[in-house]
Amino acid sequence: MKWVESHSPEEIAQSIAPQFPDSDMEILVKVAERYKSQDTWKPDLVLTEDGLNHMMDIMEQAGELDKRAPYNEIVTTKFAEEAMKTIK
């Protein structure tokens, strides 16, 4: 996520393009721009309750979420916490 934070939407799109071979580069750039503007990608990998609520807000606004799930029932942070130890 630190790489994403320091690179442009165009650079991000170029790096993910091989994973989306049927997608137009312009669309990938727009998606990267949207994610950056929504503050979707965080340098800290641990999903906080505020972060989950932010994501659910976006999903609700898009009409893709009918019911919110409780943070403590769907999130475990132990894997992200372990990963963060290796990159600090």
Helices and strands as residue ranges (DSSP letters): H 2-5, H 9-16, G 17-19, H 25-37, H 49-61, H 71-74, H 78-87
